[in-house]
Amino acid sequence: MLNLGAQTVIYPKRGIMFYQLLLVFSKILKAIAYFAMFEILKRFQTVSILLILKLSFDFISTSKAFFNWTGHSEIRMVSDC
């Protein structure tokens, strides 16, 4: 349940679990893509420190946003109606 002032939104348990699974899957795909890009750049020896910093910052910020979303105290699992 998410409290939005006067209105309350009830999320079905299955929907939240599917959304969390989708988020985790997208993070895994993004990490694989970054790793592949890093390996390709490393092979051609054109890796710059700015690119590495950007990739690591992007990955950390998306991971942090994901954990902040899943740890939010306002979201509660409820049974399907």
N, C-alpha and C positions, 0 to 999 in steps of 0.2 A: 504494500500500500504506500502510495506517495502522497503526502499532504501538500496541496498547492493552494494554501489559503482557505477559501471557502469550499473548494471542491476536493474530493478524494478520489484518486485513481487507483483501482485494484488491478494489479498485474497477475495474470495466470502463472502458476509455477512453471509450467512447461514452456511458456513463452520466454521467461527470463532465463531459464536454463539453456534454451536454444540460442538466445542472443549472446549469452556468456560463451557458449561453445563456438559460436561464429566469431566473436572477438578474439578468442584464443587462437583459432585457426588462422585468422588474418594476421595476427602477430607472428605466428610461426612462418607463414609464407613471406612476410616482410623480412624476417630475419634471414631466411634462406636466400631471398633476392639480394639483400645487402652482402651476405657472405659471398655469393657468386660474383657480384660486382667487384668486391674487394679482391677476390682471387684473380679475376680478369685483369684488373688494374695492376695487381702485384706482378703478374706474369709479364706485362709490358713495362714494368718498373716506372710507372708514372703516378704512384700514389703520393698525394700531398698531405701534409699534416692537417690542412683545413678540411679536406674531404673526410678524413678519419674523424676529426672532431665533430663535424656536422652529422655524420652517420651515428656516432655514439650518442650525441645529444638528442637526436631525433628518436632513437630507440629508447633512451632513458625517459624522455618526456612522454612517449606513448605508453610505456609500461607504467609510469607513475599515474597517468590519467586513468588507466584501466584499473589499477589497484585502488585508487581513490573512489572510482565508481562502484566497484564491487564491495568496498568496505563502508559504503554510505549507510548511516544508521536509519535513514528514513525509509529505505526499501526493505520490505518484509515479504517473505514467501507466503503465498496463500494457496489453498487447494483450488483445483479447477472447479468451476460451477457447473 
